[in-house]
Amino acid sequence: MLEAISWFFTNLALAIYNLGYALLNPGSWLAWTGSWETLEDKQSLMRLVYYGASVEFFFVTLVLFLAITVAGYFFRDALWGVVRGLEAGLNWIGRIAAWAGLIMVLQQIMIVFLQRIFRVSEISIGPFGSVFTRDLSWYSEELKLYNAMIVCLCVAWTFIQGGHVRVDLVYSAVSHRTKRVIDMCGTMLFMIPSLVLIWLFSWFFFWRSMITPATSASDQLDRLLLKARAARWNVETIGFSPNGFDAYFLFKVLILLFAATAFLQACAFFWRSWLEYREGDLSADRYLDKDVLGDEDAERVAEIH
């Protein structure tokens, strides 16, 4: 027990040093973005792969969360600013990603017309001089990407708007402060841990489709630095059909974006719940950036939901 406690606080203290070192030495993990010629460049990528889902990164995130929370205790308006900024950014990400639904419908209509009426087998696009030609089945399978964009990038936005289905057994019958306690406990015990697990698994899942030799969560930093000698890009471009969509690594990127945006929303929701708990009933939904539907019936249905 004492060893576990010592391990926790040691890593918590080292997180401040690790964060400072990463910020002051960006080349140690970002050199690969400018070049891919030297061993040092490849090793910088391997450091990113390792630290992106490491214990060190977890404790850096925890320290930042605790620092903002403690600062918010003394500077309440500043914490409200953090909450409003996060919610505004996540709202706009969701609102932009939602347009993928319209693109998906229009592309499906185009595919049906070109395939069934005009008997076209492929589509070429070249607005800037370079022609991009793919089989019609490629565009048909690409529709899944638009659907995935809506699912992954609109989660936080939907949460802010109160659009997720909620099973309410006691929530509506309790007081304002009890609701906020339920929200905070639910965020810390369920939402954040599940998103951390999703990030940990999807991080290496993504990199296994981008580089070779394959990396795994069990690889230590020394082993990854050794693998850097043989490292090369090996972006996964295998489709489910011969002429089908071949950029499935984008789905793995979306999983990471889902985990990141939902995690930020979980933090914002915790801080909002804490502030509303401290300030009382009148602060409920304060500064909440909710969409205006422009229809009384639609607004009423949204509130009931």
C-alpha positions in Angstrom: 0.0 0.0 0.0 2.8 2.4 0.9 4.6 1.6 -2.3 1.5 2.4 -4.3 1.1 5.7 -2.6 4.7 6.5 -3.0 4.6 5.6 -6.7 1.5 7.8 -7.2 3.0 10.9 -5.6 6.4 10.4 -7.2 4.8 10.3 -10.6 2.7 13.3 -9.7 5.7 15.3 -8.8 7.7 14.2 -11.8 4.8 15.2 -14.1 5.7 18.9 -13.6 9.3 18.2 -14.7 8.2 16.0 -17.6 5.8 18.7 -18.9 8.5 21.4 -18.7 11.0 19.2 -20.4 8.6 18.4 -23.3 7.7 22.0 -23.8 11.3 23.2 -23.7 12.6 20.4 -25.9 10.0 19.9 -28.6 12.5 18.5 -31.0 12.9 15.4 -28.9 9.4 14.3 -29.9 8.5 16.5 -32.9 11.7 16.3 -35.1 10.1 13.7 -37.3 7.6 16.3 -38.6 10.3 18.2 -40.4 12.5 15.4 -41.6 12.6 11.6 -41.9 16.2 11.0 -42.8 18.2 10.5 -39.6 18.0 8.1 -36.8 17.2 10.9 -34.4 14.2 11.9 -36.5 12.8 8.4 -36.3 13.6 8.1 -32.6 11.6 11.4 -32.0 8.6 9.7 -33.5 9.0 6.6 -31.3 9.1 8.9 -28.3 5.8 10.4 -29.4 4.4 6.9 -29.8 5.6 5.9 -26.4 4.7 9.0 -24.4 1.3 9.5 -26.1 -0.2 6.7 -24.1 2.2 6.4 -21.2 2.0 6.7 -17.4 4.0 9.9 -17.7 1.4 11.5 -20.1 -1.5 10.4 -17.8 0.1 12.1 -14.8 0.8 15.3 -16.8 -2.8 15.4 -17.8 -3.8 14.8 -14.2 -1.6 17.6 -12.9 -3.0 20.1 -15.5 -6.6 19.1 -14.4 -5.8 19.5 -10.7 -4.0 22.8 -11.4 -6.9 24.3 -13.2 -9.3 23.0 -10.6 -7.3 24.5 -7.7 -6.9 27.8 -9.6 -10.6 27.8 -10.2 -11.3 27.6 -6.5 -9.7 30.9 -6.0 -10.5 32.5 -9.4 -14.1 31.4 -10.2 -14.5 33.8 -13.2 -11.3 32.4 -14.8 -12.7 28.8 -14.4 -16.0 29.9 -16.0 -13.9 31.3 -18.8 -12.2 27.9 -19.3 -15.6 26.1 -19.3 -17.1 28.6 -21.8 -14.0 28.3 -24.0 -14.0 24.5 -24.1 -17.8 24.3 -24.7 -17.7 26.9 -27.4 -14.8 25.1 -29.2 -16.4 21.7 -28.9 -19.8 23.1 -30.0 -18.3 24.5 -33.2 -16.4 21.2 -33.9 -19.7 19.4 -33.7 -21.6 21.9 -35.8 -19.0 21.8 -38.6 -18.8 18.0 -38.4 -22.6 17.7 -38.6 -22.5 19.0 -42.2 -20.9 15.7 -43.1 -24.5 14.3 -42.9 -25.6 16.6 -45.8 -22.5 15.7 -47.8 -23.2 12.0 -47.2 -26.8 12.3 -48.5 -25.8 14.3 -51.6 -22.9 11.9 -52.4 -25.3 9.0 -52.1 -27.8 10.6 -54.5 -24.9 11.3 -57.0 -23.7 7.7 -56.8 -27.2 6.3 -57.5 -27.7 8.6 -60.5 -24.3 8.0 -62.0 -24.4 4.2 -61.5 -28.0 3.4 -62.3 -28.9 6.0 -64.9 -25.6 7.1 -66.6 -23.7 3.7 -66.0 -20.6 5.5 -64.9 -17.9 3.3 -63.3 -15.5 5.9 -61.9 -15.4 9.5 -60.9 -12.5 11.9 -61.6 -12.0 15.1 -59.6 -9.3 17.6 -60.5 -10.1 21.2 -59.5 -6.5 22.3 -59.0 -4.8 20.5 -61.9 -4.1 17.1 -60.2 -6.7 14.5 -61.1 -8.1 12.2 -58.4 -9.8 9.2 -59.9 -11.5 6.4 -58.0 -14.0 3.7 -58.8 -17.6 4.4 -57.9 -17.5 1.7 -55.2 -14.7 3.7 -53.5 -17.1 6.6 -53.1 -19.8 4.3 -51.9 -17.7 2.9 -49.1 -16.4 6.4 -48.3 -19.9 7.2 -47.0 -19.0 5.3 -43.9 -16.3 7.9 -43.2 -18.9 10.7 -43.1 -21.1 8.7 -40.8 -18.1 8.1 -38.5 -17.3 11.8 -38.5 -20.8 12.6 -37.2 -20.6 9.9 -34.5 -17.1 10.8 -33.3 -16.9 14.5 -33.6 -20.5 15.4 -32.6 -20.5 13.5 -29.3 -19.3 16.5 -27.2 -21.6 18.9 -29.0 -24.6 16.6 -28.4 -23.6 16.3 -24.7 -23.6 20.1 -24.3 -27.0 20.3 -26.0 -28.4 17.6 -23.7 -29.2 15.4 -26.7 -27.9 12.1 -25.3 -30.4 9.6 -24.0 -30.4 9.5 -20.2 -31.9 6.9 -17.9 -33.4 9.0 -15.0 -34.3 7.1 -11.8 -33.7 9.7 -9.1 -32.0 12.7 -10.9 -35.1 14.8 -11.6 -36.5 14.4 -8.1 -33.4 15.6 -6.1 -32.2 19.1 -5.3 -29.9 21.3 -7.4 -26.8 20.5 -5.4 -27.5 16.8 -5.3 -27.8 16.8 -9.1 -24.4 18.5 -9.3 -22.8 15.9 -7.0 -24.3 13.1 -9.2 -22.9 14.8 -12.3 -19.4 15.2 -10.7 -19.3 11.6 -9.4 -20.5 10.3 -12.8 -17.9 12.2 -14.6 -15.0 11.1 -12.4 -16.1 7.5 -11.9 -17.4 6.6 -15.3 -16.9 9.1 -18.1 -13.3 10.0 -17.6 -12.0 6.5 -16.9 -13.8 5.0 -19.9 -12.3 7.7 -22.2 -8.8 7.2 -20.8 -9.1 3.5 -21.6 -10.4 4.2 -25.1 -7.4 6.5 -25.7 -4.9 4.0 -24.4 -6.2 1.2 -26.7 -6.8 3.3 -29.8 -3.4 5.1 -29.6 -1.4 2.0 -30.5 -4.2 0.7 -32.7 -3.6 3.9 -34.8 0.1 3.7 -34.9 0.2 0.0 -35.9 -1.5 1.1 -39.2 0.9 4.0 -39.8 4.5 2.7 -39.2 6.5 -0.5 -39.2 7.8 -2.3 -37.2 4.6 -2.6 -35.3 4.4 -1.0 -31.9 2.4 -2.2 -28.9 1.4 -1.0 -25.4 3.8 -3.4 -23.9 6.9 -1.9 -25.6 9.2 0.1 -23.3 10.9 3.2 -24.6 14.3 1.5 -25.0 12.7 -1.1 -27.2 10.9 1.5 -29.3 14.1 3.4 -29.8 15.8 0.2 -31.1 12.9 -0.3 -33.5 13.5 3.2 -34.8 16.5 1.9 -36.7 14.1 0.0 -39.0 11.2 2.4 -38.8 9.5 3.5 -42.0 6.0 4.7 -43.0 3.6 2.0 -43.8 0.2 3.7 -44.0 -2.6 1.1 -44.2 -4.3 1.3 -47.6 -6.1 -2.0 -47.7 -9.8 -1.9 -48.5 -12.5 -4.5 -48.0 -13.0 -4.8 -51.7 -10.5 -4.5 -54.6 -11.6 -1.0 -55.7 -13.2 0.0 -52.4 -12.3 2.8 -49.9 -8.6 2.3 -48.9 -8.0 5.0 -46.3 -9.3 3.2 -43.2 -6.6 4.7 -41.0 -8.8 7.8 -41.0 -11.3 5.9 -38.9 -8.6 5.3 -36.3 -7.8 9.0 -36.3 -11.5 9.7 -35.6 -11.4 7.3 -32.6 -8.6 9.3 -31.1 -10.4 12.6 -31.9 -13.5 11.2 -30.2 -11.6 10.3 -27.1 -9.9 13.7 -27.0 -12.9 15.8 -27.5 -15.1 13.8 -25.2 -12.4 13.9 -22.5 -12.2 17.7 -22.8 -16.0 17.9 -22.5 -15.9 15.6 -19.4 -13.5 18.0 -17.8 -15.6 21.0 -18.8 -18.7 19.3 -17.4 -17.0 18.5 -14.1 -15.9 22.1 -13.7 -19.4 23.4 -14.7 -21.0 21.1 -12.2 -18.6 22.1 -9.5 -19.2 25.8 -10.2 -23.0 25.4 -10.3 -22.8 23.5 -7.0 -20.9 26.3 -5.3 -23.1 29.1 -6.8 -26.5 27.5 -6.2 -29.7 27.2 -8.2 -29.5 30.4 -10.1 -26.3 29.3 -11.8 -27.9 26.3 -13.5 -26.9 26.2 -17.2 -25.1 29.5 -16.8 -23.4 30.6 -20.0 -24.5 27.4 -21.6 -24.1 27.7 -25.4 -27.2 25.9 -26.5 -28.5 25.9 -30.1 -31.7 27.9 -30.8 -34.0 25.8 -32.9 -36.3 28.6 -33.8 -39.4 26.5 -33.3 -41.4 26.4 -30.1 -42.5 22.8 -30.5 -39.0 21.7 -31.4 -37.6 23.5 -28.4 -40.2 21.8 -26.1 -39.4 18.4 -27.5 -35.6 19.1 -26.9 -36.3 20.1 -23.3 -38.4 16.9 -22.6 -35.7 14.8 -24.2 
